[in-house]
Amino acid sequence: MHSSDPLPVHAFQKDNLNVRVYGTREAMGQAAASDVATYLRQILTEQETARIVFAAAPSQNEFLAALRAMADLPWQRIVAFHMDEYVGLPDDAPQRFGNFLRERIFDLPFAEVNYLDGNAPDVEAECARYAALLQEAPLDIVCAGIGENGHMAFNDPHVADFDDPAWVKPVTLDDVCRQQQVNDGAFERIEQVPKQALTMTMHALMSASHVACVVPGPTKRVAVASTLEGPIEESCPATIMRRHADTVLYLDAAAAERVRS
């Protein structure tokens, strides 16, 4: 952390999970980006390339904008992935997560950007292809969020499995998850939101050496409270972060509103 970085208004630990609360979304995003950039620079003193996975959601906008502004990051030594993708949207649909990230960060000169194709003719083969890419070397960092139902990526409670042997799988989205896409402004009506998606599994996400989870906004306050205070189980998939050895949860004040710690 640099001296000019925003300071958390509250910081604590729940099990293994480090939690930092900031006064605004902008401060939260700036702090997370600074920490991720510092982590990447450190990794790159130890190895030739770093491997990073991004989440695609409006909750990540402040973080992504701050990270892309880190002018001295050696993007050409960073290999990028994204953690999930809708099935069945047109290739040019702005809601597709690959397109969302291409607009915000994937246009930078990465060593590689690996896209998950939700329109592949054989989704099982596509899941296997992407899993093989992810497993070519250890993942250094996952930049995640938490959904209103406690999901990470598209691991909604009914499909989340902490011990899933798969790394990428096809899933059916629950209605809370689909309604969140409307709440976020990505779609006008729930009927427009695809019911199927491809996602990295919880096991794959938690395989990363470091997890930076960025969660702003009042619509996430119930999920955040459940993540920190409920039992560690698939009914709130994000609770698994409390078992990870190196994870930071970045919140703004609105998201932390119901946290008792």
HELIX and SHEET records of a PDB file:
HELIX    1   1 ARG A   25  GLU A   46  1                                  22    
HELIX    2   2 PRO A   58  GLN A   60  5                                   3    
HELIX    3   3 ASN A   61  ARG A   68  1                                   8    
HELIX    4   4 TRP A   75  ARG A   77  5                                   3    
HELIX    5   5 PHE A   97  LEU A  101  1                                   5    
HELIX    6   6 ARG A  102  PHE A  106  3                                   5    
HELIX    7   7 VAL A  123  LEU A  134  1                                  12    
HELIX    8   8 ASP A  175  ASN A  183  1                                   9    
HELIX    9   9 ILE A  190  GLN A  192  5                                   3    
HELIX   10  10 MET A  202  LEU A  205  1                                   4    
HELIX   11  11 PRO A  218  LYS A  220  5                                   3    
HELIX   12  12 ARG A  221  GLU A  229  1                                   9    
HELIX   13  13 PRO A  237  ARG A  243  5                                   7    
SHEET    1   A 8 HIS A  10  LYS A  14  0                                        
SHEET    2   A 8 LEU A  17  TYR A  22 -1                                        
SHEET    3   A 8 THR A 247  ASP A 252  1                                        
SHEET    4   A 8 HIS A 210  VAL A 215  1                                        
SHEET    5   A 8 ILE A 141  ALA A 144  1                                        
SHEET    6   A 8 ALA A  50  PHE A  54  1                                        
SHEET    7   A 8 ILE A  78  HIS A  82  1                                        
SHEET    8   A 8 GLU A 112  ASN A 114  1                                        
SHEET    1   B 3 ASP A  84  TYR A  86  0                                        
SHEET    2   B 3 GLN A 196  MET A 200 -1                                        
SHEET    3   B 3 VAL A 168  THR A 172 -1                                        
END                                                                             
